[in-house]
Amino acid sequence: MSPTPLPAESLGFAFADAALEARVRAGLEVVEQALRDSTESEAPFVTAAAQHVMVAGGKRFRPLLVLISSEFGDRPASDEVVKSAVVVELTHVATLHHDDVMDEAALRRGSATANARYDNSVAILSGDWLFARASDLVADLGPEAVRIQARTFGRLVEGQIRETLGVGEGQDPLKHYLSVVADKTGSLIATSALFGARFAGASAEIQESLRAFGEEIGVAFQLADDILDIAGDSGQSGKTPGTDLREGVPTLPVLIFRAQADPTNPDDARLLELLDSDLSDDTRLAETLDLLRAHPAFTQAEDDVRRRAADARRLLAPLPDTPARQALDSLCDLVVARSV
């Protein structure tokens, strides 16, 4: 029987240390079972709705980061570490339920979304139920964990609100977008790294280094996906190239382009026209992708991801040189490899 696939494997990442990989793999199996156990309700329909997105698969990147970060303490993969991994993943899955309703999405990971399978009300309420389960579990981890989770949840919601409202008058669209990404993506990944270190008994200094690393690498991963949407590798991004363009979702390369576009330049003028048009037509979408790939803004976006990956790597400097640190260092390389 082949070993259980790791989240890292779906990202194209391989552990260099076999012992670390074995520990993380075993830990993820425990987390997976705990996720299913924690989403069982006395009402079968509630269980089915709450688990609908979760059982469809996913990278489990946040639990993965919890477990790797726990290697910096003397209690890796303790019961508290596992419970914190379940908390962050339940929180993540709950946001997916809500995001799919707001985006009117019909598919996620190749399967029908909860809102498509049931309806918007059920999807929203099942997301709320998952948040409640996460809150119940985090209460077992102590008052400080509850405070961290509440502040993380606050950032997630605030980021979603600001994304929904859009760019205000006088705001810089690129700065607005990056702050939304930090809140919606970076915050929970930062908490994942922090929880792993905290509940394994790592020092306060190591906890802070890992929290900061999680925030930076989380933002970098999202921006790398922005580039993949244009670069055209559906195998890596998990979606058809140009999906964000078609849906009018702002991404890093487009925002950089808009900030420096010269309407007197024929190529820029054409690209502006296309970006402001209906891109449901395959031919127009293909032309838009070609123009974006050839524009200096696309290279600048790649450079920005490289810089953020390098910044994340520097945040690892205070950590001891162990297989776990080497694994996190490899994640920085992975971000760059995904985006160029």
One Martini backbone bead per residue (centre of mass of N, CA, C, O) as a GRO file, in nm:
protein
  340
    1MET     BB    1   0.096   0.036   0.023
    2SER     BB    2   0.069   0.354  -0.014
    3PRO     BB    3   0.130   0.638   0.113
    4THR     BB    4   0.006   0.903   0.241
    5PRO     BB    5  -0.059   1.190   0.119
    6LEU     BB    6   0.085   1.493   0.118
    7PRO     BB    7   0.051   1.822   0.096
    8ALA     BB    8   0.333   1.870  -0.025
    9GLU     BB    9   0.294   1.691  -0.278
   10SER     BB   10   0.073   1.881  -0.411
   11LEU     BB   11   0.310   2.116  -0.424
   12GLY     BB   12   0.602   1.983  -0.494
   13PHE     BB   13   0.707   1.863  -0.216
   14ALA     BB   14   1.010   1.740  -0.047
   15PHE     BB   15   1.154   1.562   0.186
   16ALA     BB   16   1.487   1.521   0.313
   17ASP     BB   17   1.370   1.386   0.580
   18ALA     BB   18   1.250   1.082   0.675
   19ALA     BB   19   1.175   1.119   0.975
   20LEU     BB   20   1.006   1.371   0.945
   21GLU     BB   21   0.805   1.261   0.744
   22ALA     BB   22   0.693   1.037   0.927
   23ARG     BB   23   0.586   1.224   1.150
   24VAL     BB   24   0.402   1.398   0.975
   25ARG     BB   25   0.232   1.177   0.853
   26ALA     BB   26   0.121   1.071   1.122
   27GLY     BB   27  -0.002   1.340   1.215
   28LEU     BB   28  -0.204   1.377   0.976
   29GLU     BB   29  -0.372   1.127   1.038
   30VAL     BB   30  -0.473   1.228   1.310
   31VAL     BB   31  -0.599   1.491   1.209
   32GLU     BB   32  -0.801   1.368   1.010
   33GLN     BB   33  -0.965   1.215   1.221
   34ALA     BB   34  -1.028   1.464   1.401
   35LEU     BB   35  -1.192   1.615   1.191
   36ARG     BB   36  -1.420   1.408   1.168
   37ASP     BB   37  -1.496   1.391   1.466
   38SER     BB   38  -1.554   1.713   1.502
   39THR     BB   39  -1.796   1.684   1.256
   40GLU     BB   40  -1.990   1.533   1.436
   41SER     BB   41  -2.338   1.484   1.447
   42GLU     BB   42  -2.654   1.400   1.549
   43ALA     BB   43  -2.707   1.530   1.272
   44PRO     BB   44  -2.657   1.410   0.962
   45PHE     BB   45  -2.688   1.671   0.793
   46VAL     BB   46  -2.472   1.837   0.936
   47THR     BB   47  -2.239   1.653   0.874
   48ALA     BB   48  -2.257   1.661   0.564
   49ALA     BB   49  -2.232   1.972   0.530
   50ALA     BB   50  -1.965   2.018   0.694
   51GLN     BB   51  -1.798   1.784   0.518
   52HIS     BB   52  -1.813   1.846   0.215
   53VAL     BB   53  -1.541   2.001   0.169
   54MET     BB   54  -1.336   1.840   0.341
   55VAL     BB   55  -1.366   1.551   0.180
   56ALA     BB   56  -1.260   1.666  -0.107
   57GLY     BB   57  -1.004   1.785   0.015
   58GLY     BB   58  -0.670   1.909   0.019
   59LYS     BB   59  -0.367   2.031   0.146
   60ARG     BB   60  -0.325   2.086   0.454
   61PHE     BB   61  -0.121   2.323   0.513
   62ARG     BB   62  -0.173   2.412   0.807
   63PRO     BB   63  -0.117   2.145   0.954
   64LEU     BB   64   0.164   2.112   0.841
   65LEU     BB   65   0.279   2.369   0.980
   66VAL     BB   66   0.223   2.285   1.265
   67LEU     BB   67   0.403   2.027   1.267
   68ILE     BB   68   0.672   2.154   1.188
   69SER     BB   69   0.675   2.368   1.421
   70SER     BB   70   0.672   2.152   1.657
   71GLU     BB   71   0.983   2.071   1.619
   72PHE     BB   72   1.081   2.329   1.814
   73GLY     BB   73   0.993   2.146   2.037
   74ASP     BB   74   0.942   1.895   2.306
   75ARG     BB   75   0.614   1.842   2.183
   76PRO     BB   76   0.561   1.689   1.926
   77ALA     BB   77   0.248   1.592   1.850
   78SER     BB   78   0.065   1.667   2.052
   79ASP     BB   79  -0.251   1.704   2.149
   80GLU     BB   80  -0.240   2.017   2.119
   81VAL     BB   81  -0.129   2.024   1.834
   82VAL     BB   82  -0.357   1.871   1.699
   83LYS     BB   83  -0.586   2.058   1.789
   84SER     BB   84  -0.472   2.314   1.647
   85ALA     BB   85  -0.488   2.193   1.361
   86VAL     BB   86  -0.795   2.164   1.362
   87VAL     BB   87  -0.870   2.459   1.409
   88VAL     BB   88  -0.743   2.583   1.146
   89GLU     BB   89  -0.896   2.401   0.943
   90LEU     BB   90  -1.185   2.469   1.025
   91THR     BB   91  -1.157   2.767   0.966
   92HIS     BB   92  -1.089   2.739   0.668
   93VAL     BB   93  -1.342   2.580   0.577
   94ALA     BB   94  -1.547   2.790   0.666
   95THR     BB   95  -1.453   3.010   0.464
   96LEU     BB   96  -1.526   2.848   0.210
   97HIS     BB   97  -1.827   2.848   0.244
   98HIS     BB   98  -1.854   3.161   0.232
   99ASP     BB   99  -1.702   3.223  -0.031
  100ASP     BB  100  -1.890   3.060  -0.223
  101VAL     BB  101  -2.133   3.237  -0.179
  102MET     BB  102  -2.009   3.514  -0.263
  103ASP     BB  103  -1.905   3.384  -0.553
  104GLU     BB  104  -2.102   3.173  -0.673
  105ALA     BB  105  -1.995   2.888  -0.651
  106ALA     BB  106  -1.993   2.545  -0.793
  107LEU     BB  107  -1.679   2.480  -0.753
  108ARG     BB  108  -1.455   2.256  -0.558
  109ARG     BB  109  -1.218   2.042  -0.628
  110GLY     BB  110  -1.436   1.924  -0.854
  111SER     BB  111  -1.678   1.996  -0.667
  112ALA     BB  112  -1.948   2.066  -0.520
  113THR     BB  113  -2.065   2.299  -0.347
  114ALA     BB  114  -2.259   2.364  -0.080
  115ASN     BB  115  -2.446   2.569  -0.229
  116ALA     BB  116  -2.501   2.371  -0.468
  117ARG     BB  117  -2.593   2.117  -0.309
  118TYR     BB  118  -2.783   2.303  -0.157
  119ASP     BB  119  -2.753   2.615  -0.011
  120ASN     BB  120  -2.679   2.914   0.118
  121SER     BB  121  -2.785   2.869   0.404
  122VAL     BB  122  -2.637   2.603   0.460
  123ALA     BB  123  -2.351   2.703   0.405
  124ILE     BB  124  -2.344   2.922   0.621
  125LEU     BB  125  -2.425   2.747   0.868
  126SER     BB  126  -2.193   2.538   0.839
  127GLY     BB  127  -1.972   2.745   0.878
  128ASP     BB  128  -2.060   2.833   1.160
  129TRP     BB  129  -2.032   2.550   1.288
  130LEU     BB  130  -1.726   2.530   1.242
  131PHE     BB  131  -1.652   2.772   1.413
  132ALA     BB  132  -1.771   2.652   1.673
  133ARG     BB  133  -1.585   2.406   1.685
  134ALA     BB  134  -1.322   2.564   1.700
  135SER     BB  135  -1.394   2.716   1.964
  136ASP     BB  136  -1.425   2.469   2.143
  137LEU     BB  137  -1.134   2.360   2.107
  138VAL     BB  138  -0.966   2.618   2.187
  139ALA     BB  139  -1.060   2.626   2.486
  140ASP     BB  140  -0.862   2.383   2.568
  141LEU     BB  141  -0.590   2.583   2.519
  142GLY     BB  142  -0.674   2.854   2.631
  143PRO     BB  143  -0.695   3.197   2.654
  144GLU     BB  144  -0.471   3.271   2.447
  145ALA     BB  145  -0.580   3.101   2.216
  146VAL     BB  146  -0.848   3.246   2.196
  147ARG     BB  147  -0.729   3.523   2.129
  148ILE     BB  148  -0.581   3.444   1.872
  149GLN     BB  149  -0.826   3.335   1.720
  150ALA     BB  150  -0.999   3.593   1.732
  151ARG     BB  151  -0.797   3.776   1.579
  152THR     BB  152  -0.785   3.607   1.327
  153PHE     BB  153  -1.086   3.617   1.261
  154GLY     BB  154  -1.098   3.923   1.238
  155ARG     BB  155  -0.911   3.941   0.992
  156LEU     BB  156  -1.069   3.767   0.799
  157VAL     BB  157  -1.327   3.943   0.798
  158GLU     BB  158  -1.203   4.214   0.727
  159GLY     BB  159  -1.084   4.128   0.457
  160GLN     BB  160  -1.358   4.052   0.330
  161ILE     BB  161  -1.490   4.328   0.354
  162ARG     BB  162  -1.278   4.490   0.192
  163GLU     BB  163  -1.312   4.326  -0.065
  164THR     BB  164  -1.615   4.383  -0.105
  165LEU     BB  165  -1.595   4.701  -0.111
  166GLY     BB  166  -1.323   4.787  -0.198
  167VAL     BB  167  -1.185   5.059  -0.329
  168GLY     BB  168  -1.128   5.354  -0.210
  169GLU     BB  169  -1.106   5.672  -0.205
  170GLY     BB  170  -0.756   5.721  -0.248
  171GLN     BB  171  -0.673   5.438  -0.286
  172ASP     BB  172  -0.446   5.186  -0.325
  173PRO     BB  173  -0.499   4.898  -0.491
  174LEU     BB  174  -0.243   4.736  -0.412
  175LYS     BB  175  -0.243   4.783  -0.107
  176HIS     BB  176  -0.522   4.673  -0.060
  177TYR     BB  177  -0.470   4.386  -0.162
  178LEU     BB  178  -0.232   4.308   0.028
  179SER     BB  179  -0.398   4.343   0.290
  180VAL     BB  180  -0.608   4.128   0.225
  181VAL     BB  181  -0.414   3.888   0.199
  182ALA     BB  182  -0.301   3.905   0.484
  183ASP     BB  183  -0.578   3.854   0.624
  184LYS     BB  184  -0.698   3.599   0.459
  185THR     BB  185  -0.409   3.431   0.461
  186GLY     BB  186  -0.170   3.506   0.656
  187SER     BB  187  -0.303   3.483   0.939
  188LEU     BB  188  -0.359   3.167   0.955
  189ILE     BB  189  -0.069   3.076   0.889
  190ALA     BB  190   0.059   3.215   1.129
  191THR     BB  191  -0.105   3.061   1.346
  192SER     BB  192  -0.008   2.781   1.272
  193ALA     BB  193   0.290   2.823   1.348
  194LEU     BB  194   0.242   2.920   1.635
  195PHE     BB  195   0.089   2.677   1.751
  196GLY     BB  196   0.302   2.461   1.708
  197ALA     BB  197   0.517   2.594   1.891
  198ARG     BB  198   0.355   2.648   2.150
  199PHE     BB  199   0.242   2.336   2.197
  200ALA     BB  200   0.560   2.231   2.205
  201GLY     BB  201   0.743   2.448   2.381
  202ALA     BB  202   0.850   2.688   2.260
  203SER     BB  203   0.987   2.969   2.244
  204ALA     BB  204   0.904   3.296   2.206
  205GLU     BB  205   1.105   3.351   1.977
  206ILE     BB  206   1.020   3.116   1.793
  207GLN     BB  207   0.724   3.186   1.769
  208GLU     BB  208   0.769   3.461   1.627
  209SER     BB  209   0.927   3.363   1.383
  210LEU     BB  210   0.698   3.172   1.279
  211ARG     BB  211   0.474   3.376   1.252
  212ALA     BB  212   0.617   3.562   1.049
  213PHE     BB  213   0.665   3.345   0.839
  214GLY     BB  214   0.370   3.267   0.787
  215GLU     BB  215   0.278   3.538   0.678
  216GLU     BB  216   0.479   3.562   0.439
  217ILE     BB  217   0.427   3.284   0.300
  218GLY     BB  218   0.123   3.320   0.261
  219VAL     BB  219   0.135   3.558   0.069
  220ALA     BB  220   0.325   3.429  -0.140
  221PHE     BB  221   0.135   3.200  -0.227
  222GLN     BB  222  -0.091   3.378  -0.338
  223LEU     BB  223   0.087   3.532  -0.547
  224ALA     BB  224   0.170   3.279  -0.700
  225ASP     BB  225  -0.120   3.214  -0.794
  226ASP     BB  226  -0.155   3.467  -0.962
  227ILE     BB  227   0.063   3.385  -1.168
  228LEU     BB  228  -0.053   3.108  -1.251
  229ASP     BB  229  -0.313   3.221  -1.385
  230ILE     BB  230  -0.122   3.333  -1.625
  231ALA     BB  231   0.101   3.118  -1.696
  232GLY     BB  232  -0.061   2.819  -1.738
  233ASP     BB  233  -0.064   2.602  -1.476
  234SER     BB  234  -0.306   2.382  -1.384
  235GLY     BB  235  -0.146   2.171  -1.214
  236GLN     BB  236  -0.065   2.379  -0.988
  237SER     BB  237  -0.334   2.560  -0.939
  238GLY     BB  238  -0.616   2.392  -1.010
  239LYS     BB  239  -0.679   2.582  -1.262
  240THR     BB  240  -0.778   2.765  -1.511
  241PRO     BB  241  -0.642   2.974  -1.702
  242GLY     BB  242  -0.791   3.292  -1.628
  243THR     BB  243  -1.008   3.285  -1.404
  244ASP     BB  244  -0.966   3.561  -1.266
  245LEU     BB  245  -1.011   3.730  -1.516
  246ARG     BB  246  -1.302   3.639  -1.578
  247GLU     BB  247  -1.401   3.728  -1.272
  248GLY     BB  248  -1.248   4.002  -1.187
  249VAL     BB  249  -0.997   3.932  -1.022
  250PRO     BB  250  -0.760   4.065  -0.845
  251THR     BB  251  -0.411   4.083  -0.927
  252LEU     BB  252  -0.087   4.148  -0.923
  253PRO     BB  253  -0.022   4.190  -1.230
  254VAL     BB  254  -0.267   4.376  -1.289
  255LEU     BB  255  -0.208   4.600  -1.079
  256ILE     BB  256   0.068   4.675  -1.187
  257PHE     BB  257  -0.023   4.748  -1.468
  258ARG     BB  258  -0.231   4.972  -1.398
  259ALA     BB  259  -0.017   5.161  -1.251
  260GLN     BB  260   0.168   5.176  -1.553
  261ALA     BB  261  -0.008   5.240  -1.773
  262ASP     BB  262  -0.002   5.338  -2.129
  263PRO     BB  263  -0.243   5.465  -2.339
  264THR     BB  264  -0.033   5.535  -2.583
  265ASN     BB  265   0.012   5.239  -2.585
  266PRO     BB  266  -0.112   4.994  -2.773
  267ASP     BB  267  -0.081   4.750  -2.580
  268ASP     BB  268  -0.196   4.885  -2.329
  269ALA     BB  269  -0.466   4.970  -2.447
  270ARG     BB  270  -0.561   4.686  -2.516
  271LEU     BB  271  -0.541   4.564  -2.231
  272LEU     BB  272  -0.739   4.755  -2.097
  273GLU     BB  273  -0.978   4.680  -2.273
  274LEU     BB  274  -0.986   4.379  -2.198
  275LEU     BB  275  -1.007   4.405  -1.882
  276ASP     BB  276  -1.292   4.579  -1.931
  277SER     BB  277  -1.410   4.316  -2.038
  278ASP     BB  278  -1.547   4.033  -2.168
  279LEU     BB  279  -1.381   3.705  -2.089
  280SER     BB  280  -1.557   3.457  -2.200
  281ASP     BB  281  -1.388   3.469  -2.442
  282ASP     BB  282  -1.129   3.281  -2.551
  283THR     BB  283  -0.978   3.476  -2.739
  284ARG     BB  284  -0.960   3.719  -2.545
  285LEU     BB  285  -0.819   3.572  -2.319
  286ALA     BB  286  -0.564   3.487  -2.475
  287GLU     BB  287  -0.473   3.777  -2.539
  288THR     BB  288  -0.447   3.872  -2.248
  289LEU     BB  289  -0.235   3.668  -2.158
  290ASP     BB  290  -0.016   3.743  -2.363
  291LEU     BB  291   0.016   4.043  -2.278
  292LEU     BB  292   0.088   3.991  -1.981
  293ARG     BB  293   0.337   3.806  -2.016
  294ALA     BB  294   0.493   4.045  -2.189
  295HIS     BB  295   0.486   4.226  -1.951
  296PRO     BB  296   0.669   4.381  -1.703
  297ALA     BB  297   0.462   4.326  -1.472
  298PHE     BB  298   0.510   4.021  -1.456
  299THR     BB  299   0.807   4.032  -1.364
  300GLN     BB  300   0.750   4.202  -1.110
  301ALA     BB  301   0.577   3.989  -0.972
  302GLU     BB  302   0.796   3.774  -0.954
  303ASP     BB  303   0.993   3.950  -0.788
  304ASP     BB  304   0.807   3.980  -0.542
  305VAL     BB  305   0.804   3.682  -0.465
  306ARG     BB  306   1.105   3.651  -0.424
  307ARG     BB  307   1.128   3.859  -0.198
  308ARG     BB  308   0.931   3.723   0.001
  309ALA     BB  309   1.085   3.457   0.023
  310ALA     BB  310   1.343   3.589   0.133
  311ASP     BB  311   1.213   3.712   0.384
  312ALA     BB  312   1.121   3.444   0.504
  313ARG     BB  313   1.401   3.317   0.529
  314ARG     BB  314   1.518   3.530   0.731
  315LEU     BB  315   1.313   3.449   0.965
  316LEU     BB  316   1.479   3.167   1.017
  317ALA     BB  317   1.757   3.240   1.150
  318PRO     BB  318   1.690   3.185   1.469
  319LEU     BB  319   1.680   2.898   1.400
  320PRO     BB  320   1.756   2.590   1.420
  321ASP     BB  321   1.953   2.352   1.246
  322THR     BB  322   1.708   2.159   1.106
  323PRO     BB  323   1.490   1.973   0.933
  324ALA     BB  324   1.260   2.176   0.979
  325ARG     BB  325   1.404   2.422   0.868
  326GLN     BB  326   1.463   2.300   0.590
  327ALA     BB  327   1.164   2.271   0.513
  328LEU     BB  328   1.096   2.576   0.525
  329ASP     BB  329   1.309   2.658   0.320
  330SER     BB  330   1.181   2.493   0.086
  331LEU     BB  331   0.920   2.659   0.070
  332CYS     BB  332   1.056   2.904  -0.054
  333ASP     BB  333   1.140   2.762  -0.314
  334LEU     BB  334   0.854   2.680  -0.401
  335VAL     BB  335   0.734   2.955  -0.450
  336VAL     BB  336   0.923   3.025  -0.682
  337ALA     BB  337   0.868   2.775  -0.862
  338ARG     BB  338   0.555   2.841  -0.898
  339SER     BB  339   0.613   3.156  -1.028
  340VAL     BB  340   0.849   3.078  -1.279
   0.00000   0.00000   0.00000
